[in-house]
């Protein structure tokens, strides 16, 4: 089956805090799992008057997220798309205040340039599961996120930090 891609409570709180702290109005999320991160962001966006576009490829997770966001009362601020993150990134129009990257790990580096392009100056690109390598996760998951970390830390357009919460969260601000 693979690794459960759900963010934990700490990461959800950080994403909600960041959404509120920059008064985000437009957020883009890749990968919902069961909708926990979607709900955390949605609750924050209800306070900021913003909207979330959330993309999930797996139809079962999409359907479960749809139910969960309705139960959580955030449906009015969430546009849920069932689709491939690598394709949707080509279609959405920025700028976004925050992009949460929690899609298939091999897409992190291939989507990075597009994420930078559609993030506003001062906006955030948040990637989950970025400490997979030191945690000893299998190479199919850890190598792509390790390469992602190398790229964001080398990119002069970004100011990045890794938080050792959950499975690791890399937060990059577009300069």
C-alpha positions in Angstrom: 0.0 0.0 0.0 2.8 2.4 0.8 3.1 5.2 3.3 0.1 6.9 4.8 0.5 10.5 3.5 -1.6 12.2 6.2 0.0 15.1 8.0 -0.1 15.0 11.8 -1.6 17.3 14.3 1.6 19.4 14.8 2.0 20.0 11.0 -1.7 20.8 10.7 -1.4 23.4 13.4 1.7 24.9 11.8 0.0 25.1 8.4 -3.1 26.7 10.1 -0.8 29.1 12.0 1.0 30.1 8.8 -2.2 30.6 6.9 -3.5 32.9 9.6 -0.2 34.7 10.1 0.2 35.8 6.5 -3.5 36.5 6.2 -3.6 34.1 3.2 -6.5 34.5 0.8 -5.5 31.9 -1.9 -4.0 28.5 -1.0 -3.3 25.5 -3.2 -2.9 22.0 -1.7 -1.6 19.0 -3.5 -2.6 15.7 -1.8 -5.4 15.6 0.7 -5.2 12.0 2.1 -8.4 12.1 4.1 -8.7 15.8 4.4 -7.0 16.7 7.7 -4.7 19.3 6.2 -7.6 20.5 4.0 -9.7 21.1 7.1 -6.8 22.8 9.0 -6.3 25.2 6.1 -10.1 25.6 5.5 -10.7 26.6 9.1 -7.9 29.2 8.9 -9.2 30.5 5.6 -12.7 31.0 7.0 -11.0 33.5 9.4 -9.0 35.2 6.7 -11.7 35.3 4.1 -9.7 33.1 1.7 -10.2 30.1 -0.5 -8.4 26.8 -1.0 -8.0 24.7 -4.1 -7.2 21.2 -3.0 -6.1 18.4 -5.4 -6.3 14.7 -4.8 -5.6 12.0 -7.4 -6.9 8.9 -5.5 -10.7 8.8 -6.0 -11.4 7.0 -2.7 -9.4 9.6 -0.8 -11.1 12.4 -2.8 -14.5 11.0 -1.8 -13.5 10.7 1.8 -12.1 14.2 1.9 -15.3 15.5 0.3 -17.3 14.0 3.2 -14.9 15.2 5.9 -14.7 18.8 4.7 -18.5 18.9 4.7 -18.6 17.5 8.2 -16.0 20.0 9.3 -18.0 22.9 7.9 -15.4 24.2 5.5 -17.0 23.2 2.1 -17.7 26.8 1.3 -14.0 27.8 1.3 -12.7 24.6 -0.4 -12.7 23.7 -4.1 -11.8 20.0 -4.2 -10.4 18.7 -7.5 -10.0 15.0 -8.3 -6.9 15.0 -10.6 -3.2 14.6 -11.0 -1.2 17.3 -9.3 1.4 17.3 -12.1 -1.3 18.2 -14.6 -3.3 20.5 -12.4 -0.3 22.7 -11.6 -0.1 23.5 -15.3 -3.7 24.7 -15.4 -4.1 26.8 -12.2 -3.5 30.5 -12.3 -1.6 32.2 -9.5 -0.6 34.0 -7.5 -1.1 31.9 -4.4 -0.2 32.9 -0.9 0.6 29.3 0.2 1.1 26.1 -1.7 1.1 22.9 0.4 3.0 20.1 -1.4 2.0 16.6 -0.1 1.4 14.8 -3.4 3.4 11.9 -4.8 6.9 12.4 -3.6 8.5 12.0 -7.1 6.5 15.1 -8.1 8.1 17.4 -5.6 11.1 18.4 -7.7 9.3 18.3 -11.0 6.6 20.6 -9.8 8.9 23.0 -7.9 9.5 25.5 -10.7 5.8 25.8 -11.4 5.1 26.2 -7.6 7.7 29.0 -7.4 6.2 30.7 -10.5 2.6 30.8 -9.1 3.5 31.7 -5.5 3.4 35.4 -4.7 6.5 37.2 -3.4 6.5 36.7 0.3 4.3 33.6 -0.2 5.1 30.1 1.2 5.7 26.7 -0.3 5.3 24.1 2.4 6.4 20.5 1.7 5.5 17.6 3.9 7.5 14.5 4.6 10.8 16.1 3.9 12.8 14.2 6.6 12.1 10.8 5.1 15.8 10.1 4.4 17.1 10.6 8.0 14.1 8.6 9.2 15.3 5.7 7.1 12.2 5.5 4.9 12.5 3.5 1.7 14.5 5.1 -1.2 11.4 5.4 -3.4 10.0 8.0 -0.9 13.1 9.4 0.7 15.3 10.1 -2.4 12.8 12.4 -4.1 12.2 14.5 -1.0 15.9 14.7 -0.3 16.5 16.0 -3.8 13.6 18.5 -3.2 15.3 19.8 -0.1 18.6 20.2 -1.9 16.9 22.2 -4.7 15.0 24.6 -2.4 18.0 25.3 -0.2 20.1 26.0 -3.3 17.5 28.3 -4.9 18.3 31.9 -4.3 14.7 32.9 -4.9 13.7 31.0 -1.8 14.5 31.3 1.9 13.9 27.8 3.4 13.9 26.0 6.7 13.1 22.4 7.7 11.0 21.9 10.9 11.6 18.5 12.5 7.9 17.9 13.2 5.8 15.0 11.9 7.8 13.5 9.1 9.6 16.8 8.5 8.2 20.0 6.9 10.2 22.2 4.6 8.9 25.8 4.5 10.2 28.1 1.7 9.4 31.7 1.4 9.6 33.2 -2.1 11.9 36.2 -1.9 
